[in-house]
Amino acid sequence: MAGLPMEEVILAVIIGTLAAIVYSLRVLIVLERRVASMEENIGKMTRKIYGEEKIIERSIKRR
């Protein structure tokens, strides 16, 4: 049978698995950064809306 010895096949499978794990971790890091950015933007919008609500409440109390 022509082909790779069993040790080389096992080594290739292990290296392929490790490469897949590293790639998956890279994707997870990119996604985590995107989610963090989204959370920051939501926080900014929330603070802006809160400030606008305070202005509205003050104007209602004056009436």
N, C-alpha and C positions, 0 to 999 in steps of 0.2 A: 504494500500500500504506500503510494507516494503521498507525502503531506508533511505536516508539521508534527514533531514529537509532542506527546501529551503535555509535557512541562511547558512548552511554548504556547500551546493552546490555553492552558490554565493561566499563564502569565498575561496573555493577550486579553483574556476575559477580565482579569483583575484590573489591568490598566484601563480597559474600556469602562469598567464600572466606576473606578476612581475619577476618570475624566467626566463621566456623567454626573457624579456627585458634585464635583467642582463647578461645572456649568450650572447645575441647579442652584447651588449656593449663590452664584453670581446673579442669576435671575432673581432670586429672593431678595438680595441686597438692593437691586435696582427697583423692585416693586416696593420695598420698605421705604426707600427714599421718596418714591412718588406718593405713597400714602402719607408720609410725614409732611410733604409739601401741601397735600390736600388738607390735612388737619390744620396746618398753619393758616391756609387761606380761609378755612371755615372759622377759625378763631378770629381772624381779622374782620370777617363779615359780621360775626356775632358782636364784637365790640362796637362796630359801626352802628349796627341796628340798636344795640343797647343805648348808645349815645343819642340816637335819634328819638328813641322812646322817652328818654329823660327830658329832652327838649319838648316833646309833645305833652308830657305830663305837667311840666312847668307852665306851659301855655294854657292848659286846661285849668290849672289851679288859680291862675290869675283872673280868670273870667268869673 
